[in-house]
Amino acid sequence: MTQRPRDSLLTSAMNVTQEFEPLYRAARALDWRGGSSPAALITITRTRGSTFRRAGASMLVMRTGTLVCELSGGCPQRDIVLRAQRAMEQGQPALVGYGRESNFDVMLETGCGGELEVLIEPWQQPDDLLFLDAIAQLRERRQSGAMASVFASNGDALSGRPQRLVQGEQTLWSNIGQPALGERVLAELAVSTIDGGAAVARPVESSGRHYDILLESLRPPLALVVIGDGADATALARLSRQLGWHTTVVSQREPRQALDGAHQLTASPRSLSGQVRLDSMTAVVVMTHRLEHDLAYLGELLDTPVPYLGCIGSRQRAEQIRAALPRPDPRLRAPAGLDVGSETPEEIALAIAAEILATRNGRSGGSLVHSQVSIHP
């Protein structure tokens, strides 16, 4: 029986939401020919103390040795990869603890000082990926949800593959074959708090057996709407795509150049809300370099639920904008961006993206050396 870290803590999500896309693309591109497992999914199920990633973070280990969404560059990852290759050869999942009661030497080499447990899940057939399709459906609809993974029974990794349930406004998909267990999982989802991207392991009892389930919140990726067509708008859109954000670039004229992976459109201030989804998971940055245009877009955006409204410009220009708007709004960041001394379009993009990220995670954006809160949100 695998020893595991004690006192499981509420931590961060099934991967950071922006890591889902590369993992999903790699999973869908797998070659199932050859009769052996083409890949293994690694999922951190529990952590305690200071660790390199939190519960719910996942990594894909390909049969070729390629890694997708690496967990870390240290010794635990190297050991996990070796165990994943063994699991693919044997076709059996494994639950591995790293801490004071097992594999402690590996954790010592990282300098983290924490403990963790990982599930190694070799994929045997295309049906093993169906839960990813259900998550992709939620993301396409920009809906939040949750996933429950039954990963262990009586302390050992569940034979075959985990049993999962993906839930949006209702149960979207499930391969939990035992009705009683499915009801217990739904009941646990109903009473457990898995806030904004968190994951937590919980024990449940069903039909006389002890199961461990991992509960994870599922959120669509942050969406960024960039209004403008200058060099700084282009730099921000490119950085947004690199961060895995759903990116839309809005201009009042036809785009001058194509931006890989970004949706580009022309929209006036009045038509914007009809052409772009402006929800509570969307940030908007107005950077037209024309005061009257900025004011027109911002005036329309005040009545939307977006949590971040940014506008670039000098402090004097920012005061003009605030004075001209019909009412003050705490969401408005003008000048937009963290104070990092940015000058170039790329530096300005970095400062704005960092402020958006800090706002989404409820952080101040200050230096970590002066912060006493957990590094991971």
N, C-alpha and C positions, 0 to 999 in steps of 0.2 A: 504494500500500500504506500502510495506517495505521501511523504510529509509535506505540509503546506504552511505558508506563512500564516500566523495567527492575526486576529483582529483586522479582518479585511476592511479597507477604508473606501469611502466613496471617492472616486477619482475621475479621470477624463475618458473620452468617448471611444466607440468602435472606430479606430483611427480618428485622426482629426478629419473633419468632414471633407476637406479638400484632397485627402489622400485616397479617397474611395475610387475616383476615376482612373488613376493609373493602375490600381490593383484590379479593378473590374475589367479594364481593357486587356490586361495581361491574362486574366482568367479566361476571357472569351477567346483569346488567341491560342489557347493551349492545343497541343497536338495529342490526341487521345490514341493514336496508333501505337502499336508496340506492346500492348498488353500489360504495361506497368504504370504506376502512378506518375503523371507528368509534373506534379507539383504538390507541395504541402503548405497549408495555411497555418501560420503561427499566430496565436492570440494570447496576449497576457490576460490571465483570468483574475489574478490577485496581486496586490502589492502591499508592502508595508515599509514605512520609512522612506528614505531618499533613493529613488530608482531613476534609471535613464528614460523610461516611458511609464505610462500609467495603464491601469486595467482597461481592456477594450482595444488597445493598440494592436494592429495586425501587420504581419509581413508575409509575403509569398516567397517561398523557396522553390525555384524551378529545378527540374531534374538535371538540367544542364549546369546548375550551380549559380545561375543568375538570381539576384535578389531584387524584389520589388517592394518599395516602402520599407527600407531598412529600419530596424528598431534602434540600432546604435552601431558604433564602429568597434566596440570593445569585445572582451573575451566572452561575455555571456552570449553575444550574437554568434561568435564562431562556434561555441559549444552547441548552441541551439541548431545551427545549420547542420552540423555533423549528425545530431540526433534526428533531424528532419530527413536527411538522406537515408538514414537507417530505417526510419518509419516508412518511407516510400518503398524501400526494398522489401520490407516485411508486410506492407499493406495494413499496418495496425497503428491506431492513434496512441499517443502517449501524453501523460500529464507529468510535468517535470518541475520540481521545486528548486529554487536557488536561495539559500539562506543558511542560517546557523545549523539547521538539522540535516541539510543535504546540499552538496555542491558549493560549500562555503568558500572554498579556495578560489573558485571562479569569480564569485562576487567580490572577494577581497581585491582581486586584480583590477577591478573597475574603480575602486575607491568610492563607490556610491554609499555603502554602509546600509543599504536596505535589503529587503527580501522580496522575491516575486515567484509567481507560478505561471507556467506557460502550457497551453494546450497545443500539441502538434497533431495536425489533422491532415493525413495524406488523402488527396482527392483521387478517387478510384474510377469515377464515371461522370459524364456531363451533368447528371441529376444532382451531383454534389454542389453545383453552383446555383441551383434554383433560388436559394435565399438571397443571393446577390441580385438576381433579376427583380425580386420583390422590392429590395431596397432601391434599385434603380428606378422602379416605377414611382415610388414615393418622391424621389428626388426630381424626377421629371415633372411631377405635379406640384413641386415646391411645397410639399406637406411634411410636417414633423411627425414622428412616430416613435416606435420602440421595437426592440428585438430581444427575445428571450432565447438563450441557447442552453439546452440541457446537455452539459458536457461531461458529467461524472456520475457514477452510481456506486454507492458504498465506498467512495474514496478512490476509485480507479476510473480512468478515462472510459467513457461510454464506448462500447464495442461498435465497430463499423464507422459511424459518423455521428456528430452531435445531432440532437433533435431540436429543431428551431421553430419559432413562431415570430412572424413579422406583422406588426400591428400599426395601422394608420388610424383613420376614423373608425375602422372596424378591423377584424382579423383579415389581413391581406393574403397571407400564405402561411401554411404550417405543414410540417412533416412529422408532428408528434402523433404517433400511432395509438397511444393509449388515452382514451377519453378522460379517464380520471386524472392522469398526469397533466393533460392539456388544461383541464379545469383548474388544477392547482397553480399552473404557470400563469394563467390569466388572472387568477386571484392575487398572485404575488405582484404582477404588473400593476394591478389596480391600487395596491396599497403602498408600493415602494416609491420612494422619491428618487428619480433619476433626472436631475435638473440639467438643462442646457449642455448636452454633450457628455454627461457623466456615465460611468459604468460601475456596476456593483455586483458582487457574487452573493448569492443567497442560498441557504439550504432549504429544501422542501422534502416532505414525506408524502409518498403515494404508494398505496397497495403494499405497505410494509417495507418499502425500500427507501433509502436515503439518497436523494439526488442533489447535485449542485447545479445551479443555473446562473448564468451571467445575464444580467439585465442591462441593456444599453439604450440610451436615447439616440434617435436618428434625426438629424437635422439636414435640410438642404444646404448647399454651399451658400456662403455669403454672395450676394449679387452687388455689383458695383456699376452704377450708371455714370459715365463721364460725359459731361456736356461741354463740347468744345472740339476744336480741330487743330490746335497748335501743337508745337513740339512737346510741351509739358503734358497735354492731354494724351498724346500718343505714348509718351513714356509711362504715364500712369496706367493706361490700358494694357500695355505690355507687361508691366509688373503685376498687375491684377491677374492676368492669365497665368503668369509663373506661380502665383500664390494659389492657383486652383479656384479662383473666384469666377462666378458667372459674370461675364463682362459685356456691357453694352456701351457703345460710343454713339452719342447723339450730336448731330450737327444741323444747322439751318440750311446747309447746302450739300450737294453731293460730296461724299468722302473723296479726299485727294489720293488716298492710298489704302490698300487693303491691310487689315490687321489680323494676323493668323489667330483663329480661335475666338475672335471677338465679333459680336453681332453689331453691325453698323446700320444706322438709319438716319433719315432726316425727319425732324419733328419740330414744330413750333411749340412755344410754351403752352398754348391752349390744347394742343393735340397730344402732348407728351403722355399724360396719364392713360390715354386710350391706346397708345402704342407700346408702352413699356409697363411691365408689372412692378408697381411700387408698393412693396409690402414691408412688414416689420423686420425682414431679413435683408433689406436692401439699403445700401449707402449711395448717396448721390453727391457728386462733386461738380460744381458749376465753374467753368473756366473758359468763358467765351472771350475774355479780354475786352468786352464792351459792357460798360456799366448798365446801360438800359436793357441789354439782353440778359445780363446776370439777374437784374431785378425782376424782369418778366418771368424767368424760369423759377426763381426762388419764391415769388409770389404765388405761383401755382403749386409749388411743392409744399407750402406750409400746411395745406389741407390733406396731405397724405400721411400714412403711418410710418414713413421711413424714419429710422432712429438717428441717422447721421446726415446732416446737410452741410457740405463744405463749400467754401468759395475762396478762391485765391485772390491775392492782392495785398497792397500795403495796408498798414493800420489806418491811415487816413481814409483810404477807399472803403475799408471794412466799416468804419464809423458812418460813412455816407450810406452804405447799404442798410445798416441797422436802422438809421434814422428814416430811411425811405420805405421800409417794410411796414405793413399795417399794424403789426404787433411784434413784441419781442418773442423770441423762441429759443429755449435752451439747447435745442438740437443744432442750431446754427454755429458752425465753426468758421469764423472769418477773422483773421486769415486762417486758412486750413493748414493743418500739419503740426507736428511736434517741433519744438525749438531745437533744431540740431545744426543750425547755421547753413541750411541748404542754399545752393546757388544755381546749379545746373538743372535742366529739366529732370534728369534722372534722380538727382538728390531731392528735388521737390517732390517727385513721385514717391520716393522712399519715406519722406517725412509724413506725407498725407496717408499713405498706406499704413504706416505704423500707428498713426492716430486712430484710424478706422479700426484696426485690430484691437488697440487698447480700449476703445469705446465698446466694441462688441464684447470684450471679456471683462468689462467693468474695472479696468485698470487705469492708473493715472498716467502711465507712460514715462515714469521716472526711471532712474538708474536702479538696477537690481541690487547693487551694493548698499543702497539706502532703504531697500524694501524689506519688510518683515513678513510678507504674505507668501504663500506657496508659489513657487516659480511656475508650476503648471496650473492652468485655470481649472 
